[in-house]
Amino acid sequence: MRISAALLTDRYELSMYAALLADGRVGAPATFELFARRLPEGRRFGMVAGLGRFLDALTDFHFDDDTLAWLQDAKVIDAATATSLANWRFTGTIRAYREGETWFPNSPILSVQAPLGEGLILETLALSIFNHDSAIASAAARMVLAADGRTLIEMGSRRTHEEAAVATARAAYVAGFSTTSNLAAGAAYGVPTAGTVAHAFVLAHQSEAEAFAAQMAAQGTGTTILVDTYDTEQGIATAVRVAQDLGATGPGAIRIDSGDLPTAVAAARAQLDSLGATDTKIVVTSDLDEYLITELALSAVDAYGVGTRVATGSGHPTAGFVYKLVELDDRPVAKRASGKANVGGLKTPYRYPDGREAFRVDGVVPPGARPLQVDVVRAGEVLPIPTLLEAREYAAAALADLPPAARHITSGPPATTAVLEGDPA
């Protein structure tokens, strides 16, 4: 059975749909919003990613015969609900922050206006995509700031679920990473790919010299040589000698994956220069995050390979997005529970030139402020959206536009919090 995007959801979405269908409320006009009440501890901003993937999934969100048969056999829905879902398609309007935009607490990232059942049924899909991809992009964006123009390689495929690895590579690329090790991300999204060898390749040969010669024969002298399988200093000397025997001044780059990196990088740069390999670049890996990258800011590193800390929860705490009903039958509704209250009504978010963010429920954008949402779906039709490269360029501009306090890598409070302005009524 092919798994439709419609099954990438929680059971209670369809349970609620069935109940709304039975009591006649399924078609009531409604508005849902996706937002986060707070940033992860110590974070100063977040970055939106996943919009393109969400819209792709929305296009594939339908209930075919096999899906409906399984849902009835599993007693998730009854026959009346199956009949309703057989012709299901999204007919509403969606407005969203652009992919690559920064976000802050209370920012309404996504606004869905649709019949109640249609908007409700998208909850799990929207949250699973935006929570994952925005968490990745938010962590990656901090690493981009720390790298300050140096190359970043996403290489976390072996640290996460095989399908999550593809989404991770895409989100990191939006945030500003240069390449990924993941070939599926290259094939599916056009993310540039990079990679040479692992320690196993060196261990599979009788000596480092033999391994390096084999690698350069296959990949050219411009390849990146992994020099720390045994002894880093000896590995560098061997890599340079093999490259010079082939007519180059040295390999294109060396990679260091262990040790005290600031010390190892300084020693490697001095050694390479003394051997005449002044053009050989230095790539570092080994559990890097924005803090370690910051520590290496004054070193001779040319590129960073980041895996675990961008691809797993140890590096990207959840974005914490929720998806809430905020308007029903053209009147505001809101949750009032302590610690989880929100503002009712469809919001128009905007940002002032000084970085402050706010929203109104009357649709007015104050003079000088910049509206943050754009139409992405209108009357059920997905509108043309920016390409991945355009989203990446937008993200770079969004990072450059952050206020200085938000660009600090050290932990701190959010740079701003979106607040209600105007008459809440």
C-alpha positions in Angstrom: 0.0 0.0 0.0 1.4 3.4 -1.0 1.3 5.7 2.0 -0.5 9.0 1.1 0.5 12.2 2.8 -3.0 12.1 4.3 -1.8 9.3 6.6 1.1 11.3 7.9 -1.1 12.3 10.8 -2.5 11.5 14.2 -5.6 9.4 14.5 -7.5 12.1 16.5 -7.4 14.4 13.4 -9.8 12.0 11.6 -11.7 11.2 14.8 -12.5 14.9 15.2 -13.3 15.2 11.5 -15.8 12.4 11.8 -17.4 13.9 14.8 -17.6 17.3 13.1 -19.2 15.7 10.1 -21.8 14.0 12.2 -22.8 17.2 14.1 -22.8 19.4 11.0 -19.8 21.7 12.0 -17.3 20.3 9.6 -17.8 23.2 7.1 -17.9 26.1 9.5 -15.5 28.9 8.5 -12.4 28.7 10.6 -8.8 30.1 11.0 -5.9 28.1 12.4 -2.4 29.5 13.2 1.0 27.9 13.7 3.2 29.6 16.2 5.6 29.0 19.2 5.1 30.4 22.6 8.8 30.6 23.3 12.2 30.0 21.8 14.3 27.1 23.0 16.4 28.0 26.1 19.2 30.4 25.2 18.1 31.0 21.6 17.8 34.6 20.4 15.9 33.8 17.1 14.5 31.0 15.0 14.5 30.4 11.2 11.5 29.2 9.2 12.1 26.1 7.0 9.8 23.4 5.6 7.3 25.6 3.7 8.2 24.0 0.4 8.0 20.5 1.8 4.7 21.3 3.4 3.2 22.6 0.2 4.4 19.5 -1.7 2.8 17.3 0.9 -0.5 19.3 0.7 -0.6 18.6 -3.0 -0.3 14.9 -2.2 -2.8 15.1 0.6 -5.8 13.0 -0.5 -7.6 9.8 0.4 -7.5 7.1 -2.3 -9.5 3.9 -2.2 -6.8 1.8 -0.6 -6.3 4.5 2.1 -10.0 4.7 2.9 -10.4 1.0 2.9 -7.6 0.6 5.5 -9.0 3.4 7.6 -12.4 1.7 7.7 -10.9 -1.7 8.4 -8.9 -0.2 11.3 -12.1 1.3 12.5 -10.6 4.8 12.4 -13.6 6.2 10.4 -17.1 5.1 9.5 -18.7 4.8 6.0 -20.1 8.4 6.1 -16.7 9.8 6.8 -15.1 7.7 4.1 -17.6 9.1 1.6 -16.8 12.6 2.7 -13.0 12.1 2.5 -13.2 10.4 -0.9 -13.7 13.8 -2.5 -11.5 15.7 0.0 -9.3 18.5 -1.3 -8.1 21.6 0.5 -10.2 24.6 -0.6 -8.9 27.3 1.7 -6.3 30.0 1.8 -2.9 29.8 3.5 -0.6 32.7 4.3 2.9 32.0 5.7 6.3 33.5 6.6 8.7 33.0 3.7 11.1 30.1 3.9 14.3 31.5 5.4 12.5 34.2 7.4 13.5 34.6 11.1 10.8 34.1 13.7 10.3 34.9 17.4 7.9 33.9 20.2 4.2 34.4 19.2 5.1 34.9 15.5 2.1 33.5 13.5 4.3 31.5 11.0 1.3 30.0 9.2 -2.3 31.1 8.9 -4.9 28.7 7.5 -8.4 29.9 6.6 -10.6 27.1 5.6 -13.7 25.1 6.5 -13.2 23.8 10.0 -12.6 20.1 9.0 -10.1 21.0 6.3 -8.0 23.2 8.5 -8.2 20.8 11.4 -7.0 17.8 9.4 -3.8 19.6 8.4 -2.5 20.0 12.0 -0.2 17.1 12.4 1.3 17.4 8.9 2.0 21.1 9.3 3.5 20.6 12.8 5.7 17.6 11.9 7.3 19.4 8.9 7.7 22.9 10.4 8.8 21.7 13.8 11.5 19.5 12.3 12.8 21.7 9.5 12.7 24.9 11.4 14.5 23.3 14.3 17.3 22.2 11.9 17.4 25.6 10.1 17.5 27.5 13.4 20.5 25.6 14.7 22.2 25.7 11.3 21.6 29.5 11.1 23.6 30.0 14.3 26.4 27.9 12.9 26.3 30.0 9.7 26.7 33.2 11.8 29.6 31.6 13.8 31.4 30.4 10.6 31.3 34.0 9.3 31.6 33.1 5.6 33.6 29.9 5.8 32.3 26.8 4.2 29.8 24.6 6.1 29.2 20.9 5.1 26.1 19.1 6.4 27.1 15.5 7.1 24.5 14.2 9.6 22.9 11.4 7.6 24.4 8.7 9.7 23.1 10.3 12.9 19.3 10.4 12.1 16.4 8.7 10.4 17.1 8.1 6.7 14.2 10.2 5.5 14.8 12.9 8.2 18.4 13.1 6.8 17.1 14.4 3.5 14.9 17.0 5.1 17.8 18.0 7.4 20.1 18.6 4.4 17.5 20.7 2.7 16.8 22.8 5.8 20.5 23.3 6.5 21.1 24.4 2.9 18.3 27.0 3.2 20.0 28.3 6.4 23.3 28.8 4.6 25.3 25.5 4.6 27.2 25.1 1.4 26.9 21.3 0.7 25.6 18.1 2.1 26.9 14.5 2.2 23.4 13.2 1.5 22.9 12.1 -2.1 19.1 11.9 -1.8 19.0 15.6 -0.9 21.1 16.3 -4.0 18.7 14.2 -6.3 15.5 15.5 -4.7 16.3 19.1 -4.1 19.5 20.0 -6.0 21.5 20.6 -2.8 25.2 20.4 -3.8 26.9 17.2 -2.5 30.4 16.7 -1.1 32.4 13.8 0.3 35.6 11.9 -0.2 36.6 9.0 2.2 36.2 7.7 5.7 38.8 6.2 8.0 37.8 2.8 6.8 39.2 3.6 3.4 42.6 4.3 4.9 42.5 1.2 7.1 41.7 -0.9 4.0 45.1 -0.2 2.6 48.5 -1.4 3.7 49.7 2.2 4.4 48.5 5.8 4.4 50.7 6.4 1.4 49.0 3.7 -0.5 45.5 4.9 0.6 46.3 8.5 -0.3 47.7 7.6 -3.7 44.6 5.5 -4.5 42.3 8.3 -3.5 44.2 10.9 -5.6 44.3 8.5 -8.5 40.5 8.3 -8.4 39.6 11.8 -7.3 42.6 14.0 -8.4 45.1 15.8 -6.2 42.4 18.4 -5.4 40.6 16.0 -3.2 40.4 16.2 0.6 42.7 13.8 2.5 41.7 12.4 5.9 45.0 12.7 7.8 44.3 11.6 11.4 43.7 7.8 11.2 47.0 7.1 12.9 49.2 10.2 13.5 48.1 13.6 12.2 51.6 15.1 11.7 52.7 12.0 9.8 49.5 11.9 7.9 50.0 15.4 6.7 53.6 14.8 5.7 52.5 11.7 3.7 49.6 13.5 2.0 51.8 16.3 0.9 54.5 14.0 -0.4 52.1 11.9 -2.4 50.5 15.0 -3.9 53.9 16.4 -4.8 54.9 13.2 -6.4 51.9 13.7 -8.7 53.0 17.2 -9.6 50.9 19.3 -7.1 52.1 21.4 -4.3 49.9 19.5 -1.9 46.4 18.0 -1.7 43.4 20.2 -2.2 42.6 20.0 1.5 43.2 17.9 4.6 40.5 16.9 7.1 41.1 16.6 10.8 38.5 14.7 12.8 40.0 14.4 16.3 42.1 16.0 19.0 42.1 19.5 20.4 41.1 21.2 17.2 42.5 24.8 17.7 45.9 23.3 18.6 45.7 20.7 15.8 44.7 23.3 13.2 47.5 25.7 14.1 50.1 22.9 13.9 48.7 21.6 10.6 48.8 25.1 9.0 52.3 25.6 10.1 53.4 22.1 8.8 51.6 22.5 5.5 53.2 25.9 4.9 56.7 24.6 5.8 56.2 21.8 3.3 55.3 24.2 0.5 51.6 23.2 0.6 50.4 26.8 1.1 47.3 26.4 -1.0 46.1 23.2 0.9 43.0 24.0 2.9 42.0 22.6 6.3 38.6 21.0 6.9 37.6 20.1 10.5 34.9 17.8 11.8 34.2 16.0 15.1 30.9 17.0 16.9 31.0 20.7 15.9 28.4 23.1 16.9 28.1 26.9 16.9 30.1 27.2 20.1 33.0 25.1 18.9 32.9 26.9 15.5 33.1 30.2 17.4 36.1 28.9 19.3 37.8 28.2 16.0 37.0 31.6 14.5 40.6 32.9 14.8 42.2 29.6 13.6 43.2 28.7 10.1 40.1 26.6 9.4 38.7 26.8 5.8 35.7 24.6 6.2 33.6 22.9 8.9 31.9 19.5 8.6 28.9 19.4 10.9 26.9 16.2 11.6 25.4 15.2 14.9 24.9 18.8 16.2 22.8 19.8 13.2 21.0 16.6 12.5 19.9 15.4 16.0 18.1 16.8 19.0 21.4 17.3 20.8 22.0 20.2 18.6 18.6 21.5 17.6 16.0 21.6 20.4 12.5 21.5 19.0 11.0 24.7 17.5 8.0 24.1 19.8 5.4 25.1 17.3 1.7 24.6 18.1 -1.3 24.8 15.7 -4.4 26.4 17.3 -7.9 27.4 16.2 -8.1 31.2 16.6 -11.3 32.1 14.7 -14.6 30.3 14.1 -17.7 31.6 12.4 -15.9 34.9 11.9 -15.4 35.4 15.7 -12.1 35.1 17.7 -11.6 32.1 19.8 -8.6 31.4 22.1 -7.2 29.0 24.6 -7.1 30.5 28.1 -5.3 27.7 30.1 -2.5 29.0 32.4 0.8 29.1 30.6 -0.8 28.2 27.3 -3.1 31.1 26.5 -3.0 32.7 23.1 -4.6 35.7 21.3 -7.7 34.9 19.3 -8.5 36.2 15.8 -6.6 36.2 12.4 -3.4 38.1 12.8 -1.4 40.3 10.5 2.2 40.1 11.6 4.8 42.7 10.7 8.3 43.9 11.7 9.7 47.3 12.3 13.1 48.4 10.9 14.6 48.1 14.4 13.7 44.4 14.6 10.6 44.7 16.8 7.8 42.3 15.7 4.1 42.8 16.3 0.7 41.8 14.9 -2.8 43.2 14.7 -6.1 41.6 14.3 -7.6 44.3 12.1 -5.4 43.7 9.1 -3.6 47.0 9.4 0.2 47.2 8.9 1.6 50.4 10.5 3.6 52.9 8.3 7.2 51.9 8.1 6.6 48.3 9.2 7.2 45.3 6.9 4.4 42.6 6.5 5.8 39.2 7.2 3.2 36.8 5.6 2.6 36.1 1.9 -0.1 34.1 0.2 1.0 30.5 -0.6 -2.3 28.9 -1.2 -5.4 30.7 -2.5 -8.8 29.0 -2.9 -7.1 25.6 -2.6 -4.5 26.3 -5.4 -0.8 26.2 -4.4 0.8 29.4 -5.7 4.3 29.5 -7.2 6.8 29.7 -4.4 10.5 30.6 -4.4 13.0 28.0 -5.5 15.3 26.5 -2.9 18.1 28.7 -4.0 15.8 31.8 -3.7 14.8 30.7 -0.2 18.5 30.3 0.7 19.2 33.8 -0.6 16.3 35.1 1.4 17.6 33.4 4.5 21.0 35.1 4.0 19.3 38.5 3.8 17.2 37.7 6.9 20.4 36.8 8.9 22.1 40.0 7.8 19.1 42.0 8.9 19.1 40.6 12.5 19.8 43.2 15.2 23.3 42.8 16.7 22.0 41.2 19.9 20.4 38.4 18.0 23.6 37.6 16.2 25.5 36.7 19.4 26.2 33.0 19.6 26.2 33.0 23.4 22.9 32.0 25.1 20.6 34.8 25.7 16.9 36.0 25.6 15.0 36.3 22.4 15.9 39.4 20.4 12.2 40.3 20.4 8.8 38.8 21.0 5.8 39.4 18.7 3.2 41.4 20.6 -0.4 42.5 19.9 -0.9 46.1 18.8 -4.1 47.9 18.2 -7.6 47.0 19.4 -7.9 43.2 20.2 -11.6 43.4 19.6 
